[in-house]
């Protein structure tokens, strides 16, 4: 997968989260987890990382 494909895929994944992902993000939204910051589906090179 090329980097631009990874970016498109990451955007698609962010738009349609699973129920488990929705639950996780409801817990960590607004740095609710000890002030930690999380990012969703981050494209790095040709890979897409779910939680960075």
C-alpha positions as CSV (number, residue, x, y, z in Angstrom):
1,X,0.0,0.0,0.0
2,X,1.4,3.4,-0.9
3,X,1.3,6.3,1.5
4,X,-1.6,8.1,-0.2
5,X,-3.6,4.9,-0.1
6,X,-2.9,4.6,3.6
7,X,-4.2,8.1,4.1
8,X,-7.4,7.3,2.3
9,X,-7.8,4.1,4.2
10,X,-7.2,5.9,7.6
11,X,-9.9,8.4,6.7
12,X,-12.4,5.7,5.8
13,X,-11.6,3.9,9.1
14,X,-12.2,7.0,11.1
15,X,-15.5,7.6,9.5
16,X,-16.8,4.1,10.3
17,X,-15.6,3.0,13.7
18,X,-16.5,-0.4,15.2
19,X,-18.6,-0.5,18.3
20,X,-15.5,-1.3,20.3
21,X,-13.7,1.7,18.9
22,X,-16.7,4.0,19.7
23,X,-16.6,2.7,23.3
24,X,-12.9,3.2,23.6
25,X,-13.1,6.8,22.2
26,X,-15.9,7.6,24.6
27,X,-13.6,6.7,27.5
28,X,-10.6,8.7,26.3
29,X,-12.3,11.7,24.7
30,X,-11.0,15.0,25.9
31,X,-8.0,13.5,27.6
32,X,-10.1,11.8,30.2
33,X,-7.5,9.1,30.7
34,X,-4.9,10.7,33.0
35,X,-4.4,13.6,30.5
36,X,-3.1,11.3,27.8
37,X,-3.7,12.2,24.2
38,X,-4.6,9.6,21.5
39,X,-4.9,9.8,17.8
40,X,-7.1,7.6,15.6
41,X,-6.0,5.6,12.5
42,X,-2.7,7.4,11.9
43,X,-1.1,6.7,8.5
44,X,2.7,6.3,8.9
45,X,4.5,5.5,5.7
46,X,2.4,2.7,4.2
47,X,0.8,1.4,7.4
48,X,-2.2,2.6,9.4
49,X,-1.9,2.5,13.2
50,X,-5.1,2.3,15.0
51,X,-4.2,4.0,18.3
52,X,-1.1,6.2,18.5
